[in-house]
Structures are given as C-alpha cells and as structure tokens.
C-alpha cells in the first residue's frame, strides 16, 4: 500500500516522494517511537546530537535535542532551513535538505542506520523528523 507525503510536508519540501508501507511507518507499537527513546545524529563516526523522543504527530516524530561536540558547525544550516520554511522558500529548503543529508546520518535507538530522513532542529532545542527504510530516490521504483 503506497502513501503520498501529506500536503504540509510537500509544502515544507518540494521533493515529491511516495512512501510505501514499511516496518517503521504506521506501527505505533514500534519501540523506536516510544517516549524517551534516543535517536542519534552522526557526522561520519562522530555522534553530534541525541534526539530523545517526546512524542509523535504522525508522520512526524518530535524530540528534545542534546547537542554534542561537532554539532555547532551545523547550527547555521538548521537556522537557514528554518528561515526557508518561514519565508516559504521551497527551493532553499530543498538545498538545506540535501546539505543536511549529505553531511549527516541518523541511527535508530537500537543503533541501526536510518536509510532516509527529513530533519528539522529548532533554535529552542527541539527537533521534528520523519524517516523511511529506503532512500527516497529508490522508493516505489
């Protein structure tokens, strides 16, 4: 069963992607989604942030962010992403997405890699993201 990204996500990112059902999306009993579970953000082998789940507004996950050594170089990029959203500059938002995904990886709480994700880290120390088991470019092909 295929599901298209919701309209608000399309407005936030103009990349058109179809997301098929997988082992993570839609399964709210998944332990990775539980409040307090920690997802991790990496640059290469360096862990740069921990995202402690605070809840979900499907398909978005929400977390409190603990930044670690190495994160500061990305703070301006996430601020630029927020400006692009506020200004409804979808082209710039796409550029930020590609820069984030080109530099950072994410892991599930069990340490396994997240194949694809769209992440927003806000100035208030919170984050929102969505993910998929396969890179967006290969979904439904």
N, C-alpha and C positions, 0 to 999 in steps of 0.2 A: 504494500500500500504506500503510495507516494504522497507527500505533503509539501506544499509550497511554503516558502517563508512567509510569515504574516506581513501584512501591509506596513506596519510600523517598522519592521526590520528592513523591508525594501526601501523605505524612506531613509533609514539610517545608513544603509549601504546599498548602492545601486547594482552591485554584482548580483545577477539573477542566478539562483541556485535552487534546485529541487532537492529536498532532503527525504530520503527513503526511511522507512522504519528500521530501527537497529536495536542493539541490545541496551542502549542507554536512554534514548529519547522515549518519552512516554511511559517509562517504567519508574513510577514514583517510589516503588519499594527498593530501588537500587540503593545500596548502602553509600555509594559515592554522592548521593543527593542529600544525605542526612545532615541536619544542622550540626555544625561543629567540625564536620569532615574538612580536611585541609588539602586543597589542590595546590600544586606548586608550579611556579613560573621560572623558567631557566633561560640563561644565555649560555649555550654550549653546556659545559659541565657545571657551571656556576648557578646555584639557586639564588634568584634575585628577589623573589617575593613568595609569600604564602597567602593563600586565599581561603579563609575559614568561612564555610557556608553559613549564611544566616537565613536563607530561605530561597524560594523559587517562585517565579511568576511565569509559568511555562510559556515559551521555551527558554526563558532567561533564568540563569542562576544568579544569586546575589551573595556577596561575601564582604567581610571586613578584611582589609589588606594589611599585612605586616611586610613592609619593605625591608630588604636586606642589602648587604654590600653589593654594589653593582647595579642597583635599580636606578639610582639618581640620573644616570645618563639617559634613561627612558622617560623620566618625568615630563620633559618638554614635549615629547612626542604624544603622550597621552593628553596633555593640555591642548596641543594642537588639534587632536582628534575631537575633544570637547568643543573647541571653538568651531570646528567644521560642522558639528551637529547643530550648535546654537545658530549658526549662520545659514544652515541648510545648504552647505556647500558639499554636495554629494561626491563630486569629483575629488575634492581634497580629502574627504572621508575615506574614499577608496584608496587613495595614496597612503594615508595613515595606516589603514588595514594592512596593505601589502608590506609596508615598512615594519610594522609590528610582527607580522607573521614571518618576515624574512629574518628577523633578529632573535625572536623568542620562541620557545616551545613550552608546552604545558603538560603536566602529568596528573593523572587521577590520584586520589588518595592512596591507592594501592601501589603507586609508582609506575604504572603502565602509561605509555605515551598517549596523549590526546591527538588524534590524527589531524583534526581541523577545529579551529575555534575562532570566534569573534569576541574580542575582549575590550572592555572599557574600564579603565581605572580612573576614578574621580578624585578631585582635589581633597574631598572630605575623608579619604581613607577607605572608601568603599569601592566595590567593583561589580560589574554585571558582565556576564558572558553566556554564550551558547556554544555548543560543540557538536561534532559528528565523528563517527568512527572512521570515515574515509575522507581523504582530501576533497574539498568541494568540486574541484575540477574533474574528478572521476566518478562522482555520484551519478547513478542512473545512466551510465554510458554503456 
